């Protein structure tokens, strides 16, 4: 699940429990996402796998921000890439696989 919202303290408080990052193309917008797919594994593995998935998106967003600032990526490429990454990571269903292979 991914959506965008206005970057305000009230909106951030309302979205508690979701992963939030600032849109690299507009600092007044946030990208909100959460991995809600059913994952196979123990509760501990599932929690760790979800944190790995979120950290992967944050790392890619950081690199994409640098590419945007160096004009190596357009705004549309940025938004399509982040959406594609979140959709791809949402298709993973095995916590053990995520822990061992997603870096």
Residue pairs with C-beta under 8 A, 6 or more apart in sequence:
1 33
1 34
1 35
1 36
1 90
2 31
2 32
2 33
2 82
2 83
2 86
2 87
3 31
3 32
3 33
4 23
4 29
4 30
4 31
4 32
5 11
5 15
5 29
5 30
5 32
6 28
6 29
6 30
7 22
7 23
7 27
7 28
7 29
7 30
11 30
12 20
12 30
15 32
17 34
18 32
18 33
18 34
19 32
19 33
19 34
19 54
19 57
19 58
20 30
20 31
20 32
21 30
21 31
21 57
21 58
21 61
22 29
22 30
22 31
23 29
23 30
23 31
24 61
24 64
24 65
24 68
24 78
25 68
25 75
25 78
25 79
31 61
31 82
33 54
33 57
33 86
35 50
35 53
35 54
35 89
35 90
36 90
37 90
37 91
37 92
37 93
38 93
39 45
39 46
39 49
39 50
39 92
39 93
39 94
39 95
39 98
40 93
40 94
40 95
40 96
41 49
41 94
41 95
41 96
42 95
45 95
45 96
45 99
46 95
48 95
48 99
49 95
49 96
49 98
49 99
49 102
52 98
52 99
52 102
53 89
53 92
53 98
53 102
56 85
56 89
56 102
56 103
57 82
57 85
57 86
57 89
60 81
60 82
60 85
61 82
64 73
64 78
64 81
64 82
67 73
67 78
68 75
68 78
73 81
89 102
92 98
92 102
